[in-house]
């Protein structure tokens, strides 16, 4: 196991009725900007709960932040923050909305000309406006980590950054919100959380016994609760386990002391930027091909995954590892998620070359846990995913 440091300052308020505690978590003297997406919170009652809890606070609103938070829209919100001297942000939504809020937190203190540089310069964010979240869509884990991903339609890019200033002060997780989530988004949430774990787990044996078993337990829980949550989102126990699994999948715990991959995510962001494909579905498209392309270096961990998560006890290491990839793809299919790029767009022929060229231009030439994947390899993996 490698050396590591771990600190996660986010306070979690989990369970029924926790939204009413906003009044104590948001500073009374703050100028608060409430941020939300397309307005579903006004239909499912969450908006009313939030405003009731903040009835004694000074609150302004900015809605309409889209999934895969769009840079141009966020720049409009940034103008409100500066004009109104906002000093506390409250994100009420899913991971994309929270990511956008993190960007605004950092951008408010950015001293350069173009806040997009926060994503292109690769510097950790160390100063930002404090913010909290009310999670309405379990998936990304953004409610308990310091990372963010932003999309820029103008350039067809989707880039990430993060830093110690971008942990939420608090996050409220009420599983009752799950009952109003559409089927497609529920499936995306399960797949997204699943792949977050896989990016931290599916590398090579490192002697992180506890980390492996924590990762495997999250995967097993997602597999177990997925049918229940898809059948009945109002099943509180299933919703609670689903929501907490999504948070635990990417709060910085399971990756400590062990290698990580993240190549699937880096490739997946490009498919979203180019074609608008849901983030979780890009991961389902690319993961099987990624594992097949890197089979030899991942074989031992794939076999372990087959045994511990999928209960595959017979066969050689290679046979188990092969079965593991098939089982993963089949799991995505049970969520009604297609796993080939050609099932999402007819305009895919040049995708591999385009993404490879982008990675070369950005000097992303050493990807994966072994830093061995090059842009040409990325092209091959994407071609395998057609």
Phi, psi and omega in degrees: 000137179281159172296152176201162170239145181218126174211126176228107187274358185290128175274128179255129173245105191247133171124181182297141172075007185286341181299329181295343179281358176306324184301331180269335184274329179270124181304132184299327185276359186282151165269108190261135170249115177275122182247136178209177187263239188280358177106005180297333180293341178275346179264329185261005174092352183292320179302314180298320178297317181295312182293327176295318180293332183255026185298337180259008179256158173272110188235129168250165184234149168217112180250176175089014176284121188278164169303151191053070194312124187275130184304315183296323178292319179297327178294328174295317178296324180298323178296321177297316180302316183286319182293322186262007180054046179293135179231009172209133180250140176233113178269122176241098184170201180268195186297322179297316179297320179293320176300316178299322178295320177299317178300315180296322176303315180285318184296331180298334180253003182288133186258356179276188182279321187232110180301344175302335178299338176301330183264337184264339185270345174071028179257137179294138180278124184245359180214134180195164174291134177297148182209158173230172181223149166241109186281128179245350181217100179295134178181297196273336186080004183298340180291349181219029173219182186243023180254162178207156176225131182234145178253144174234104184299323183305322183248003182055047180239153175220110188232162185234161171201188180176188179158166186297340180281353189254020168281135173300146174296321178206160172219131178261124182239099178252109183301343180294341179292339185297330186295343181260005183275131178298156183305315182301318182287328174297314179299317178300318181298316178298312182295320181297310180298320180301314182286334173299317177295315183298325180295334180264345187250320189274075181232262176209157182300131184231001181082011175272077188298314181291318179301317179300315185286329173296315179299314181296325180292324177293316178300314180297321180294317178298318177298319183289317187271345183305311180299321182292317183288327178287327180285318185214091180298344179277357175293102189298318182295317177295318180297320180295315180292323176298310183297314182290327176296318179298319179292314182293337182295335185212049175251014175091004185273311191282350182263359185289126176081005182228159179288156177233161182254278177073005177295324179299318179295317182297320176289320182298321178303326180292322179294323176293316181296322184279321189238354182073018179289138178310137184308310183300325182286330174295325179292320178293328177294316192269330188301311181301317179293322178299316181291323178291319180295323182256031188303314185296319182282338181255000189303315183297318181286325175299318179295318177299317177299317179300316182291310191277327184263319184255002177057039176270105188254347183252151176108170177284171177304316181295320180293319178296317181297319178296316179297324181301318179294317179298316180298321180296315179296319179296324178298317177299322180295326177295337177270006183063038177251121179283152189237022175232137180299324181295346177275354181248333182206148174272347187260053187254352191303323184264004187301312183303314180293320180298312181294318178301316179296321178297316180296320178297316181297324180276357183065033172272076189251001179223094185247165177086173184294335179259004182055033187253346182279129179250166179307325177296325177292321177302316179300318181294319180296317180295320178298323178295338183270357181298000000 
